[in-house]
Amino acid sequence: MTPSGLKITPLNNSVPDAADVLIQQAYSLLPPIKITEWRVEVDKWTDFTRPFTPLKTGDLAKHKSLLLTPLLADAIHLGLSKMAESCSGTPYAKRAWLQAWHVRDETYSAALAALVNAQFRHPFAGDWGDGSTASSDGQRFRVGGHAERGGNIHPK
């Protein structure tokens, strides 16, 4: 504690040089992909955009790639105006309309459930347990959800 308040000294990077070499080797094995291509690919695997429907009609979005723009803007806290500036071809007004009509708290909850359920169903997920606990920075917390593998997590 200092007279001007609490001072926290930043931690030094504790990653050994040998680990940096391995990290670079691992990255070199992955194909280069743009985040715009990756979100379309994830949607093909999980269909997480399905819940983003207009409240009145329930119709599926006709332009999924455009719908993914406001979702990405929210995810990276860029904002739709800045996102529209960085994406060519479609005016801000069209992206804003998609956001206003398709993106709501309940559609985000349902989309997140679709992503979590897809991860849970993947065989690789079983390597980290049965889904009855969650871990953050090595801390384990009991979570609700499923009694056995293959269950679903549903939004409330």
N, C-alpha and C positions, 0 to 999 in steps of 0.2 A: 504494500500500500504506500502510495506517495502522497504528499500534501495536495496534489492536484487530482487525486483519485486513484483508482485501481489501474495498475500497469501490468499487462501480461506480456511476457517475453515470448516471441514466436519460437516455435520448435525448429530445430535444424533438420534438414532432409537426412533421414537415417537409412535411406535405401543404398545398399552397397553398390559400388561400380559394377560388380559382377552381375547383380540383379538387373541393372540398367541394360546391360548387354543382352540378357535373356528376354527382357521386355521388348527390346527392339527386334529380336529374332521372332518373337511371337507375333508382333505386329506385321512383320514382313510376310507371314504366312496367310494373313487375312487379305481378301481381295479389297481393293479400294472401292468404296461406294459412297455416293452422296447421300446425305440425310434425307433428301427428298425421295430418292429411290428406295432407301431402307424403310421408310414409313409405309410406302405402297406394298413392299414385300411383307412386312409384318402384318398388314391388313389382309393380305392374301392368306397368310397362315392362320390368323385368328378371327377375322371378320369383325374386328373391334369397332369399325365405323358403323355397323348395322344400327346401333341404338340412336345415332344422330339423325333423327327424323323430325319433320315439323310437327309441332304439338297438335295442330288441327287435323292434318291428313294422315300422319303416320307413314307417308311415302318415304322410300329410301332415297338418299341423296343421288341425284343423277350424275354429278361431277365429283366423284370421290377424291380425285387429286386436288381439286379446289377446296373441298371440305377439309382436307388435311392441312391446308395453309393456316387457317385460324387456330387449329389445334396445336400446330407447331409454334405459332406465335405465342400462344398461352404458355406452352411448355418451357420455352426459353425466355419468357418475360420480355419479348421484343416489342409486342404490341402489333396490332393489325396494320396500322399506318406504315410503320417501318418495314414490316414484312411485305406489304404490297409494293413498297418502293424497291425492295430487293428481288422481287419476282416479276418477271416480265409477262406480258401477254393478257393479263386479266386485270381490269380496273379495280381499284379499292372498293368501289360501290358493290360490285358483285361479291367480293369476299366478305364485306360487311353484312350483306344480305344473308349469305350462307351462315355466318356466325349468329346473326340475330334469330334466324328461323330454325337452326339445327342444333345449336350448342347451348345446353342448359346444365345445371347441376345434376339433374337426374340422368341425362344422357352421358355425362362424364362418369357417373357412378356405374352405370351399366357397361360402359366401354372398359372401365378399369376392371370390373368383374370378369369380362370376357378375356382380357389379357392375363389376369391372375389364373383363371381357370385353364387357359391354354398352357401356361407355364406349369401348372400343377399336374396336368395330364401328360406332360412330356416325361418319358422314362428317366431322363437325366435328373429330374427334380427329386426323385427318390433317393439320390445319393446324399441329400441333405436332410433326410428324415421323412416322417409321414405327414407333414403339414400341420401338425398340432402345435408347433411352436414357431416363433419367428426370431430371427437374430439380427441385431444391429451392433456393429463393432464388437462382436463376440459375446454380447449379452443376450441371454435367452429369455423370452417372454412367452407365457402361455397365450394362445390365441383361440378364438372360437372358430367355428367352421365345420370341419368334417370329422367324422368318427373313423373313417377308413379311406384309403387311397381311392381315388376315382370320384370323390364327392365334389361338390361345387361350393364356391363362395358366392352368395347372392347379395346384391346391394339391398339395403333396407328401404 
